[in-house]
Amino acid sequence: MLRALAVDDEQPSLEELLYLLNADPRIDSAEGAGDATEALRRINRALESGPGGPEAIDVVFLDIHMPGLDGLDLARLLGGFAQPPLVVFVTAHEGFAVQAFDLKAVDYVLKPVRRERLAEAIRRAAQLRDTAPRIPVHEPDPDHLSVELGGITRFVAVDDITHVEAHGDYARLHTAQGSHLVRIPLSTLEERWRSRGFVRIHRRHLVALCHIAELRLDAGTVSVLVDSVELQVSRRHARQLRDLLLRRTTS
């Protein structure tokens, strides 16, 4: 059984595609997204959930012409992930088939979508999913965080992270060697790393207490110096931070 995501900016086309997908017995569930940005957020949750997780997606049925990121752009982004979902393009345009298959698309279905033609695309996706090599699922390492960089997975030690900056559904990890963007919200990292000495100082920043070199007070504003970078501390977090730093120096 396949878990599917359909992506189309035209609501009638999206509803028709979802109807046809849900009518196929090989589709376990089918969700819809109105543009590539919304789809990418949903796929990010699926990748964080893992191939066997409750948020997993096996195949994306993807329109090409959409505002902002188009379907080909989204497919290119997915190609950089370690375990991306399969992609079936569903489009009214014949002229992009070569590009689509260069991006390792499973199939290229033309609109208006015929039930029999979509069924063949689903069959191909199911066959590929069932014959793909199984990737073992490992328990997450609490001391490291995996990051994707140019198709290569690197492991960043949590103890090397000086601070973290929020970027919507993403977070940028800062170390002395550089920075890395990960598909994890800042709130999740705050909860996960609270016991490791990370503290929220601003809605956009999470800081490792051990990497704070200075606490600065200037005309009622509070900031910290972390690895030669000055970060503002919001008023709601200032008192908690001062108490934590004081406790740290007296313990």
N, C-alpha and C positions, 0 to 999 in steps of 0.2 A: 504494500500500500504506500502510495506516494503522498507526501505533504507538499502542497503547491502554493506558490504566490503568483498572482496575475497582476501585471503592471500595465496600465493604460490610462492616459489623461482624458480620454473621452468616456464619460460615464455609461452611455448605452452600450458601447463596445465592451467595456469592462464587465458590466452586468451579464451580457450575453456569454462572454467567455467563462465567467464564474459558473453560470448555469450549466454550460456544456461540461465543464470540468467536474462539477459535483454530480453530474449524471453518469459519469464513468465509474465503474466498480473498482478500478485500480487506484482511484483518488481517495485517500483517507480524509483529507481536509483541503480546502482551497480558500485563501484569503485574497483580498484585493488591495492595491495601492494606486493612488491617482497620479503619482509622478515618481521619478527615479530617486529623488531625495527621500521621500517617504519609504520607498522600497529599500533603500540602503540602510535606513534606521532599523527596519524590520529584519533585514538580513544580518545586520550586526548582532541583534539579540539572538538570532538563530545560531550564529557562530559562537557566541559566548556560551550558549546553552549546550553546545556539543552535538554530534551527530545523533545521539540517542536521547537528547534532552527534550523537554516539553515544548520548546520554542523552535525546534529544528525545522528546516525547509530543505526538501530534496531537489525541487526543480522550480525554476522561475520562468513563467510564460511572459515574454517581454515585448512590448511595442517598441518601435524604433523612433518615430518622430514624436517627441515630447518637449515641453518647454524646459529650459535649464539643461540639466544633464539629459542627453538622449539615451536610447537603449544601448547603442554601441558603446557610449562612454561608460555606462554602468557595467556592461559585460567586461570591458577592459579592466575596470576596478576590481571586479570579482576575480579576474584571472590572476591577480596578485596575491590572493589569499591562499592559505595552505590547504584548506578543505572547502572550496566554494561549492554552492549548489549547481546543478546542471542548468543549462539555459536553452530554452526554445524561443525563437523569435516568432512573433505573431504580428504581421504588418500588412498594410495595403500596398507596399512598394516592392517591386521586384528587384530593383537595382542594387540592393545591399547584400545579396546572398553571398557573394564572394567574401566580403568583409566579415559577415556573420560566421561563416565556416572557418575563416582564419582565426576567429576568436573561440574556436572549438565548440560552436553551437551544436546541440543535439539534432535540431531540425529547424526548418524555415517554413512557416505556415502562412499562406496568404489569406487576407480578408477578401470577401466575407468568409468566415470560418465555417467549413463543413464538418459535421459531426464525425464522419468517417476519416477525414484527413487529420483532425485533432486526435482521434483515437490512435492513429498510426504514430503520431508524435509521442503520445503518452506511452505506447508500447516500447518505443525506442528508449525513452527515458527510464522506464522501469527495468528494461534489460540491462542498460548501462549501470544503473544503481545496484542491481543484484549481482553483476559480475565484477564490480569494482573491488580492488583489494581492500580488505578490512584494515583500518588503521586503529591500533590499540589505543584505548582511552586510559590515560594515566591520571592519577590524583594530582591536583595542582600542587606545585612546590611552594610552600609558604615563604621561602627565603628568596625566591626569584619570580620575575614576571616576564613572560614571553612577549616579544614585540616583533612585528613584521617590518622588514626593511628591504625593499627591492626583491621580494620573493624569498628572502632569507629570514629564518626565525632566529632571533638572538635572545639571550636570557640576561636580564638586568637584575643585579642583586638589589634587594630592597634597602639594604644598609647603605648602598651608594647613592640613593635618591635623596637629594637635598630638599626639593620642594616639587609640588605638582600644581599645574595650572589647568583650570577648567576650559574646555572648548566644546560647549554644547553637550552632546552625548559622548564626547571623547575627553581624554585627559592627556596633557603633555607632561611627561616625566623629565625632570631636570637632574642631571648628574654633573660631576666635574668634567666628564669627558664629552658631554653633549646632551641632546634631548631626544625623546622618542614619543610619538603619538600612539596611544592605545585606545581601543574601542571599549572603554569602561568609564562610566560617569564618576565624577569626583566624589559624590556622596557614597558610592560603593567602596571606593578606596578609603575614604574616611572611616567607615565602619570596619573595614577589614584590617586597617593598620593602626587603629586607635591604641591597641595594646603594645604596639611597637614604637610608641613615642611620637606619632604624627598627630598634629593638632590643626584644626581649621582656624585660620586667622582672618579670612575674608570669604565672601561667597565664591570667589574665583581661585583661592589659594589654600593649599594644604601644605604644612611645613613640618619637617623632621626637627624636633626640639634639639637634638644633638648637633645639628648643623647651623643653629642660630649663633652667630658670632657677636651680635650687638642688638640691644633693644634701645631704640631712640625715641625720645619725647621732644616734640617741637611745636610750641604754640597750640597745645591741646591735641595734636595729632600723634599717633603712635606708628612706628614702623620697625621692621627688623632687617638686619643685614644677614643674608644667607648666601654663602659662596660668592661674595662680592656683589650680590644683587640686593637692592633695597626693595622691600615689599611692604605695602601699606597694610596696617591692621585695622579692621573696622571697629567701631565703638563697642558693638555688642560682643566682640571676641577679645577686646583688650584686657579686661580684668582677669578673665580665665587664663589668658596667656601669661600675664604677670605672675599670677599665683603658681602656675605650673613651673615657670622658670625659677621662681624663688624656692619652691620645694626642691627643685633639681639641684640648686646650688647648696642648699642646707642639708641635704640627705647624704 
